[in-house]
Amino acid sequence: MTNDLATRAKKLTRQYFGRAISLYAPLYISNYCDNHCLYCGFSRRHDISRKKLSAQEIEKECQTLAKTGLQNILILTGESRLQSPVSYIKEAVLVAGKYFPNISLEIYPLETKEYCELFLAGADGVTIYQETYDREVYKQLHPAGKKRDYDYRYQAPEKIAQAGMRHLSLGILLGLADWREDLKALFEHLRYLEKKYPGVEYSLSFPRLQKVAGDTNDYQPISDQVMLSIIATTRLMFPRVGINLSTRESAQFRDQILEFGVTKLSAGSSTRVGGYNDNEGTGQFTINDERSLVEVKEMLTKKGYDPVITDWRQIGNE
Ligand code: SF4
């Protein structure tokens, strides 16, 4: 990355976001998945212990997370309409709504009226990754399940926007295909959505692939330098768009990359179903930054940032 790119990215981030960094945590409520993504540990081909939390168990997870001070959560299910129907996700949102003002979802693609139902229940954002925009690679890596249908997935963000969701997060899984081409296609997708749905708040994520046991596919390594360039280039192209960085990245790298455009960090995370109350089961990915919310907040304050626990409350919640 050139010094000029870094300086401009820093300046734009400061100009549009000041020193604010939002904090959130994932809440996995199910790991059942009907898809066969070759790169994922939750794929249906893996013989892992499958679990789905009851409403009581979801409430227990929420209570534990809320005690840490977090107010912003991302509820995740695997992609199984059968195991995690909309009614189940809605119940989870209603339970979580008792504890958190910000609830986002990372679930299988729905129809507009279903997203609408979840919005009315209290969800205010949805995350959905196309994973890769290379159709050929997409086809090879998604041999079974509904996710095979590239176009169906591509259309989901538009349905989310039509449903009235406040926040929409898109992303690519870095390493699956040529990152330059994927980044270009992601930018085009976002430009299209921004133009058609200007009222939505957008953010982007760039998780780096972590290879799972038994996966013999060749992926493209993504260096720290490339990650930095991706974040800084995104900031230049989209000065007002949020950029999320998860605990897949190490504490040291997250601290270092912050100033180039990152606006949202996960903290004190578990990627296991029920992981805030027990230590059993397999996580979706390995956590490389194990700091608690308090520790991440301390780091931010020390660096001169303002940790933001929530920037949104629905009218009538108080
Ligand atoms: S990436 Fe998502 S859809 Fe694919 S196997 Fe993993 S959990 Fe399922």
Boltz pocket constraint, residues with backbone or C-beta under 6 A from the ligand:
constraints:
  - pocket:
      binder: B
      contacts: [[A, 33], [A, 34], [A, 35], [A, 36], [A, 37], [A, 40], [A, 41], [A, 42], [A, 43], [A, 44], [A, 77], [A, 78], [A, 79], [A, 147]]
      max_distance: 6.0
